[in-house]
Amino acid sequence: MDTDVLRKLLGRFKLPDLRQALDEWGCVAVDGEVFVGGGPKRGVVDRVVRACQGQGEEIGLEELGTLDLVYNKMYSRSRTWNAYHFTGYKKKQDDSTVSADVFQRSLGKQLFFYFRHILCVRQHNDALWVWLMIQDKSSTVWTPSNIVHMVYYPASPYIFTSTMKAEYKKYIIQALLLTLGYSKAQFMDLSGRDVESLAELAKRKHSQKGSSRVRLNQEDASPESRTSRKRRKQDEESENEDVIPEDAEDRQWREDYTRETFGDEPQPILENVTYKLQASFKHGGVAPSMDDQPFHMTVKFSGSNVLEGMKALGPAGLAEPPFPSYLESLPHVGKNTILLAERRKPGDGDDGGNN
């Protein structure tokens, strides 16, 4: 057992979460005395390590990998996740009930053809959490740079992964395609720290047709949502019954537009949204020599939740509705790196359009 790696992994957990993590790990039985008296986290970790050493069962790389998996499930927002969309489904059977054990065996068989590895899979709620370490040199060495984390929702064409080394990426993707029965994988230009929000945004893009306004109205048209809106409006009116705002109609229009575009429910969490503009420069009488020259620009929005921030722009009077289509479609476009390309006239080459 590599006690240094074990101690490091245990030390990453917050002390109040450590007991739950050990229960989920299931590789060591510790009694309450380990946590009695509190004290520095280091002392608690040392007692857990001694308990692991004294139980007589070997804790190898697979067990350490499972502990690392538990950590990344509990603190999933500590890393950036990248979304992939699989297409070309070939299998006939329904894989909606695939268990963690079945998925681990199937994926392990495919990975075996490419490299030695250690693989751990755990199920949490409706998702399979995957921990993979590529063994390129020694089977007994813990190599953090060769570790890949993945989250897969059975019966869905999406998988969310941590950053993968370029030399392994194509083989891991190919193994996933063969395991799940698809023929092609495509990065969705969608990434972030909240994997559940990424899953929701991916689902919004491919599960329904039509405009974002129609879909979001359908999602939020529950009696509870309508009741909440009505109660909120009554409360506001009762608190300000002597105040008559001069811009009441404009404010109402902004609120209605925001509700139709974004809905009433909290938006999925996106920390970054990037727009990349590729167009031709239009001088407007300022720099004629640059007319029709390529003009590229990147604009990046960052914050705790960019979608919620954009949702608040209209009601706050910071932006004038209706928004441009590339902003209005953001809740359902399924990406947060968006290319805005100039539409070309027929005969000018390929049609760029907005992506």
ZAMARDREN-393456 format. One line per field, with one value per residue (C-alpha): residue in three letters; chain; y, x, z. Coordinates in pm, 1 decimal, decimal comma, padded with zeros to 6 digits, always signed. Each point is the difference from the previous one (the first is absolute). Layout:
residu [ala/...]
chaine [A/...]
py [Y/...]
px [X/...]
pz [Z/...]
This chain:
residu [met/asp/thr/asp/val/leu/arg/lys/leu/leu/gly/arg/phe/lys/leu/pro/asp/leu/arg/gln/ala/leu/asp/glu/trp/gly/cys/val/ala/val/asp/gly/glu/val/phe/val/gly/gly/gly/pro/lys/arg/gly/val/val/asp/arg/val/val/arg/ala/cys/gln/gly/gln/gly/glu/glu/ile/gly/leu/glu/glu/leu/gly/thr/leu/asp/leu/val/tyr/asn/lys/met/tyr/ser/arg/ser/arg/thr/trp/asn/ala/tyr/his/phe/thr/gly/tyr/lys/lys/lys/gln/asp/asp/ser/thr/val/ser/ala/asp/val/phe/gln/arg/ser/leu/gly/lys/gln/leu/phe/phe/tyr/phe/arg/his/ile/leu/cys/val/arg/gln/his/asn/asp/ala/leu/trp/val/trp/leu/met/ile/gln/asp/lys/ser/ser/thr/val/trp/thr/pro/ser/asn/ile/val/his/met/val/tyr/tyr/pro/ala/ser/pro/tyr/ile/phe/thr/ser/thr/met/lys/ala/glu/tyr/lys/lys/tyr/ile/ile/gln/ala/leu/leu/leu/thr/leu/gly/tyr/ser/lys/ala/gln/phe/met/asp/leu/ser/gly/arg/asp/val/glu/ser/leu/ala/glu/leu/ala/lys/arg/lys/his/ser/gln/lys/gly/ser/ser/arg/val/arg/leu/asn/gln/glu/asp/ala/ser/pro/glu/ser/arg/thr/ser/arg/lys/arg/arg/lys/gln/asp/glu/glu/ser/glu/asn/glu/asp/val/ile/pro/glu/asp/ala/glu/asp/arg/gln/trp/arg/glu/asp/tyr/thr/arg/glu/thr/phe/gly/asp/glu/pro/gln/pro/ile/leu/glu/asn/val/thr/tyr/lys/leu/gln/ala/ser/phe/lys/his/gly/gly/val/ala/pro/ser/met/asp/asp/gln/pro/phe/his/met/thr/val/lys/phe/ser/gly/ser/asn/val/leu/glu/gly/met/lys/ala/leu/gly/pro/ala/gly/leu/ala/glu/pro/pro/phe/pro/ser/tyr/leu/glu/ser/leu/pro/his/val/gly/lys/asn/thr/ile/leu/leu/ala/glu/arg/arg/lys/pro/gly/asp/gly/asp/asp/gly/gly/asn/asn]
chaine [A/A/A/A/A/A/A/A/A/A/A/A/A/A/A/A/A/A/A/A/A/A/A/A/A/A/A/A/A/A/A/A/A/A/A/A/A/A/A/A/A/A/A/A/A/A/A/A/A/A/A/A/A/A/A/A/A/A/A/A/A/A/A/A/A/A/A/A/A/A/A/A/A/A/A/A/A/A/A/A/A/A/A/A/A/A/A/A/A/A/A/A/A/A/A/A/A/A/A/A/A/A/A/A/A/A/A/A/A/A/A/A/A/A/A/A/A/A/A/A/A/A/A/A/A/A/A/A/A/A/A/A/A/A/A/A/A/A/A/A/A/A/A/A/A/A/A/A/A/A/A/A/A/A/A/A/A/A/A/A/A/A/A/A/A/A/A/A/A/A/A/A/A/A/A/A/A/A/A/A/A/A/A/A/A/A/A/A/A/A/A/A/A/A/A/A/A/A/A/A/A/A/A/A/A/A/A/A/A/A/A/A/A/A/A/A/A/A/A/A/A/A/A/A/A/A/A/A/A/A/A/A/A/A/A/A/A/A/A/A/A/A/A/A/A/A/A/A/A/A/A/A/A/A/A/A/A/A/A/A/A/A/A/A/A/A/A/A/A/A/A/A/A/A/A/A/A/A/A/A/A/A/A/A/A/A/A/A/A/A/A/A/A/A/A/A/A/A/A/A/A/A/A/A/A/A/A/A/A/A/A/A/A/A/A/A/A/A/A/A/A/A/A/A/A/A/A/A/A/A/A/A/A/A/A/A/A/A/A/A/A/A/A/A/A/A/A/A/A/A/A/A/A/A/A]
py [+00000,0/+00344,6/+00182,4/+00333,8/-00007,7/-00117,5/+00276,3/+00259,0/-00118,0/-00003,2/+00345,0/+00149,4/-00057,3/+00260,4/-00137,1/+00007,8/-00205,3/-00259,2/-00245,6/-00003,8/-00044,4/-00302,3/-00152,9/+00043,3/-00130,7/-00319,9/-00116,0/+00054,7/-00040,7/+00280,9/+00048,6/+00325,4/+00029,5/+00103,6/+00324,2/+00044,8/+00312,4/+00184,9/+00155,5/+00079,7/-00182,8/-00138,2/-00198,0/-00148,3/-00093,6/-00169,8/-00208,1/-00104,9/-00099,3/-00211,9/-00164,8/-00085,9/-00143,6/-00207,3/-00162,6/-00249,1/+00059,5/+00148,1/+00342,2/+00018,6/+00237,9/-00101,8/+00076,3/+00330,8/+00076,1/-00064,2/+00245,5/+00258,3/-00063,8/+00061,7/+00329,0/+00118,5/-00093,6/+00193,5/+00299,5/-00022,4/+00377,0/-00012,4/-00078,9/+00096,6/-00246,5/-00025,7/-00120,3/-00250,6/-00097,8/-00352,7/-00070,2/-00296,4/-00234,2/-00365,0/-00213,0/-00139,3/-00071,5/+00268,0/+00098,0/+00215,5/-00255,9/-00054,3/-00045,1/+00125,8/-00354,2/-00070,9/+00331,7/-00053,6/-00346,0/+00115,6/+00311,2/-00188,6/-00255,6/+00274,3/+00192,9/-00320,5/+00009,1/+00339,5/+00012,7/-00136,5/+00181,1/-00000,3/+00074,2/+00071,7/+00076,8/+00103,0/+00092,7/+00315,0/+00091,3/-00043,3/+00039,2/-00229,2/+00155,6/-00139,7/+00012,8/-00109,4/-00005,8/-00088,6/-00209,6/+00086,3/-00109,7/-00179,7/-00170,5/+00098,9/+00376,0/+00258,6/+00241,5/+00295,2/+00141,2/-00322,5/+00011,1/+00075,2/+00058,0/-00054,2/+00030,6/-00192,7/+00006,5/-00340,7/+00007,0/+00348,0/+00091,1/+00220,7/-00054,3/+00256,4/-00036,8/+00171,6/+00114,1/-00289,6/-00027,2/+00034,3/-00326,2/-00195,2/+00197,2/-00166,8/-00346,9/+00078,9/+00149,0/-00300,7/-00238,5/+00195,6/-00012,6/-00377,4/-00047,9/+00211,8/-00100,1/+00332,9/+00080,2/+00362,2/+00234,8/+00377,4/+00259,1/+00229,6/+00319,7/-00026,4/-00004,2/+00109,0/-00104,1/-00102,6/-00334,7/-00018,9/+00338,8/-00112,5/-00308,6/+00217,0/+00233,7/-00293,5/-00153,9/+00328,0/+00021,7/-00342,2/-00104,0/+00255,9/+00199,9/+00358,3/+00326,9/+00044,6/+00200,9/-00285,3/-00259,3/+00203,7/+00091,0/-00368,5/-00080,1/+00274,0/-00002,0/-00200,7/+00112,9/+00055,3/+00238,3/+00193,3/+00018,5/+00123,9/+00272,6/+00109,0/+00006,7/+00191,1/+00257,4/+00044,2/+00047,7/+00262,5/+00183,4/-00000,6/+00134,8/+00277,4/+00078,6/+00374,6/+00001,5/+00035,5/-00068,1/+00209,8/-00285,1/-00269,8/-00115,1/-00013,9/-00193,3/-00244,2/-00052,1/-00071,7/-00248,6/-00177,1/-00023,8/-00135,7/-00259,1/-00110,8/-00022,4/-00144,4/-00137,3/+00040,6/-00279,2/+00051,2/-00028,8/-00275,4/+00112,0/+00117,7/+00182,0/+00111,1/+00083,0/+00091,5/+00154,6/-00007,9/+00243,1/-00064,9/+00265,2/+00257,2/+00346,0/+00278,2/+00329,9/+00234,7/+00278,7/-00034,3/-00236,0/-00070,1/-00195,1/-00264,2/-00054,2/-00368,9/-00108,7/-00292,3/+00118,7/-00241,7/+00073,5/-00205,3/+00109,0/-00199,0/+00023,4/-00143,6/-00027,6/-00236,4/-00058,4/+00180,2/-00117,3/+00145,3/+00319,8/+00032,7/-00080,2/+00294,6/+00253,2/+00079,8/+00050,7/+00204,1/+00234,1/-00077,4/-00141,8/+00078,8/-00296,5/-00175,9/-00140,8/-00103,3/-00358,7/-00115,2/+00112,8/-00102,3/-00354,8/-00049,4/-00201,6/-00271,8/+00013,6/-00257,1/+00171,9/+00281,2/+00063,5/+00149,2/+00102,1/+00296,3/-00012,9/+00242,8/-00129,8/-00005,2/+00069,9/-00285,3/-00036,2/+00135,7/-00345,0/-00213,2/+00137,2/+00098,0/+00089,2/+00005,6/-00311,3]
px [+00000,0/+00128,6/-00066,2/+00119,6/-00261,4/-00269,1/+00083,1/-00004,1/-00337,1/-00156,6/+00140,5/-00186,1/-00339,0/-00148,5/+00000,4/-00383,7/-00030,1/+00264,2/-00223,2/-00253,9/+00284,3/+00133,0/-00348,5/-00033,4/+00351,4/-00074,1/+00362,2/+00062,4/-00212,4/+00060,4/-00179,8/-00110,9/+00316,5/+00189,9/-00197,4/-00035,9/+00158,4/+00018,3/+00343,0/+00190,7/-00103,4/+00351,1/-00045,4/-00328,1/+00159,8/+00290,2/-00244,3/-00186,2/+00328,5/+00093,4/-00342,0/+00063,8/+00340,1/-00136,7/-00292,3/+00219,7/-00156,6/+00214,6/-00101,3/+00134,6/-00032,7/-00359,4/-00108,7/+00188,5/-00168,7/-00341,2/+00083,0/+00104,5/-00327,7/-00196,3/+00183,6/-00074,1/-00364,5/-00029,8/+00195,0/-00081,2/+00026,1/+00370,3/+00078,9/-00112,7/-00219,9/-00023,2/-00316,0/-00002,3/-00297,1/-00014,5/-00187,8/-00062,1/-00154,5/+00036,0/-00109,0/-00351,1/-00026,3/-00098,3/+00294,7/-00206,2/+00043,3/+00375,9/+00156,3/+00338,4/+00142,3/-00123,5/+00131,4/+00337,4/+00043,5/-00105,1/+00216,2/+00294,1/-00007,7/+00023,1/+00273,5/+00202,9/+00074,5/+00170,7/+00189,2/+00032,2/-00226,4/-00191,5/-00370,6/-00257,9/-00369,9/-00256,5/-00365,4/-00135,8/-00364,4/-00057,2/+00362,5/+00302,0/+00319,9/+00313,0/+00363,1/+00268,8/+00378,2/+00218,0/+00304,7/+00267,2/+00306,6/-00052,3/-00308,2/+00094,2/+00042,2/-00270,6/+00005,5/-00241,9/+00071,6/-00131,7/-00333,3/-00323,6/-00336,5/-00326,4/-00372,3/-00246,2/-00378,8/-00126,4/-00232,4/+00122,8/+00241,9/+00217,5/+00310,2/+00192,6/+00372,7/+00289,6/+00292,8/+00163,0/+00354,8/+00008,5/+00191,1/-00279,0/-00307,6/-00085,3/+00036,4/-00219,4/-00267,4/+00016,8/-00036,6/-00305,2/-00155,9/+00043,3/-00130,5/-00311,3/-00069,3/+00046,5/+00202,9/+00104,6/+00084,7/+00009,7/+00110,8/-00295,7/+00199,2/-00159,1/+00205,2/-00032,9/+00033,1/-00359,1/-00047,0/-00374,3/-00052,0/+00197,6/-00220,6/-00311,8/+00128,1/+00095,3/-00342,8/-00172,4/+00183,9/-00092,3/-00321,0/-00246,1/-00064,5/-00112,8/+00101,0/+00136,2/-00304,5/-00239,3/+00210,9/+00069,7/-00365,6/-00087,6/+00256,5/-00111,6/-00375,2/-00069,6/-00273,5/+00268,7/+00191,1/-00315,1/-00099,5/+00344,6/-00010,8/-00346,1/+00095,0/+00319,6/-00187,3/-00262,7/+00271,7/+00171,3/-00325,8/-00091,4/+00341,2/-00012,1/-00368,7/+00063,9/+00273,6/-00098,1/+00302,0/+00009,7/+00158,4/-00244,1/-00080,0/+00366,7/+00089,3/-00282,9/+00118,1/+00353,0/-00122,8/-00228,0/+00278,5/+00242,9/-00252,8/-00074,8/+00368,8/+00157,2/-00293,6/-00060,3/+00222,5/+00369,4/+00227,7/+00261,2/+00340,2/+00253,7/+00308,1/+00119,5/-00155,2/+00223,8/-00107,3/+00242,6/-00076,1/+00128,7/-00113,4/+00119,8/+00095,2/-00242,8/+00184,4/-00300,5/+00208,7/+00274,8/+00254,5/-00092,2/+00320,3/-00112,8/-00342,5/-00087,0/+00318,6/-00040,1/-00108,8/+00022,1/-00097,9/-00060,6/-00233,2/-00010,0/-00258,3/+00101,8/-00172,8/-00157,1/-00288,9/+00008,1/-00348,6/-00154,8/+00194,0/-00136,1/-00347,9/+00025,4/+00112,7/-00348,1/-00187,6/+00293,9/-00015,5/+00357,9/-00095,8/-00285,9/-00219,3/-00036,2/+00352,2/+00192,9/-00068,1/+00344,9/-00083,5/-00364,0/+00086,8/+00272,8/-00216,7/-00062,2/+00286,1/+00200,0/+00338,8/+00186,9/+00259,8/-00195,6/+00124,8/-00171,3/+00093,4/-00105,0/-00264,9/+00139,5/-00187,5/-00047,2/+00311,5/+00232,7/+00096,4/-00129,0/-00290,2/+00134,7/-00313,7/-00039,2/+00104,1]
pz [+00000,0/-00092,0/+00327,6/-00139,1/-00278,9/+00242,2/+00247,0/-00278,9/-00131,8/+00347,0/+00072,8/-00294,3/+00162,2/+00228,9/+00352,2/+00039,9/-00322,9/+00081,3/+00184,5/-00284,4/-00250,7/+00188,3/+00009,5/-00376,1/-00058,0/+00191,4/+00015,4/+00371,1/+00310,5/+00249,2/+00328,5/+00151,9/+00206,2/-00312,4/-00004,4/+00377,4/+00141,1/-00328,3/-00027,4/-00318,0/-00312,8/-00031,0/+00322,9/-00120,9/-00333,3/+00180,3/+00205,1/-00314,2/-00166,4/+00301,2/-00012,3/-00366,1/+00085,0/+00285,0/-00175,2/-00188,0/-00342,5/-00271,7/-00128,9/-00351,4/-00292,3/-00072,0/+00356,2/-00008,4/-00331,4/+00153,5/+00281,1/-00259,4/-00182,1/+00321,6/+00046,0/-00354,6/+00037,2/+00327,2/-00132,7/-00368,4/-00043,0/+00078,9/-00365,6/-00350,3/-00189,1/-00378,7/-00174,4/-00287,8/-00213,7/-00145,9/-00323,6/-00230,3/+00255,6/-00107,8/+00292,2/+00008,6/+00369,1/+00250,3/+00218,7/+00237,7/+00277,7/-00041,8/+00342,2/+00112,1/-00005,4/-00352,8/-00129,4/+00168,5/-00152,8/-00347,7/-00004,9/+00153,2/-00280,9/-00260,7/+00179,1/+00034,1/-00374,8/+00029,2/+00330,3/+00349,1/+00237,5/+00326,5/-00018,4/+00270,1/-00052,8/+00259,0/-00040,9/+00163,1/-00052,1/-00374,2/-00110,9/-00026,8/+00135,7/-00162,1/+00116,5/-00245,5/+00039,8/-00296,2/+00090,6/-00251,2/+00199,1/+00328,9/+00139,0/+00355,0/-00045,1/+00070,5/-00295,9/+00048,4/-00347,5/-00155,4/+00187,3/-00185,2/+00164,7/-00187,1/+00070,3/-00215,7/+00012,7/-00123,9/-00302,1/-00091,1/-00280,8/+00224,0/+00205,1/+00202,6/+00050,5/+00170,1/-00210,1/-00184,7/-00128,2/-00377,3/-00034,6/+00174,7/-00098,0/-00331,2/+00149,6/+00300,4/-00225,7/-00231,7/+00294,6/+00118,4/-00348,2/-00020,4/+00353,2/-00049,3/-00358,8/-00177,0/-00309,7/+00055,1/+00285,4/-00023,2/+00253,6/+00058,1/+00070,4/+00342,2/+00319,7/+00360,1/+00363,2/+00069,3/-00173,3/+00074,2/-00164,5/-00304,4/-00023,8/+00015,4/-00272,5/-00223,4/+00048,3/-00082,6/-00330,8/-00133,6/+00175,6/-00134,1/-00313,3/-00040,8/+00157,5/+00347,3/+00098,7/-00072,3/+00177,0/+00309,4/+00031,4/-00012,3/+00264,8/+00238,2/-00060,3/+00314,8/+00242,9/+00260,7/-00227,1/-00087,7/+00365,8/+00098,0/-00263,5/+00108,1/+00369,4/-00072,9/-00203,0/+00272,9/+00262,1/-00210,5/-00058,5/+00370,0/+00097,1/-00259,6/-00023,5/+00033,3/-00264,1/-00364,9/-00222,6/-00315,8/-00197,1/+00113,2/-00353,6/-00098,5/+00316,5/-00062,8/-00357,6/+00122,3/+00259,3/-00249,6/-00256,6/+00257,1/+00116,9/-00356,2/-00091,8/+00314,6/+00199,6/+00374,2/+00128,9/+00088,2/-00300,8/-00038,1/+00125,2/-00256,7/+00124,8/-00345,5/-00336,0/-00293,7/-00329,2/-00293,6/-00281,9/-00350,7/-00246,1/-00251,0/+00117,4/-00098,8/+00004,2/+00024,2/-00148,2/+00262,6/-00155,9/-00364,9/-00062,2/+00251,4/-00155,2/-00038,9/+00177,0/+00244,8/+00343,1/+00293,8/+00357,8/+00314,5/+00281,0/+00323,1/+00279,2/+00337,7/+00334,5/+00250,3/-00244,2/-00332,9/-00101,4/+00315,7/-00061,2/-00353,5/+00126,4/+00240,5/-00263,4/-00132,3/+00329,2/+00134,2/-00298,3/-00100,8/-00340,7/-00233,6/-00102,2/-00228,1/+00016,7/-00312,3/-00100,0/+00112,7/+00355,2/-00006,2/-00106,6/+00261,0/+00246,8/-00258,1/-00250,8/+00197,6/-00016,5/+00169,2/-00269,8/-00287,7/-00342,8/-00165,8/-00367,4/-00268,6/-00236,7/-00349,0/-00317,2/-00250,2/-00209,5/+00269,0/+00122,8/+00286,0/+00197,0/+00342,0/+00188,6/+00374,6/+00189,0]
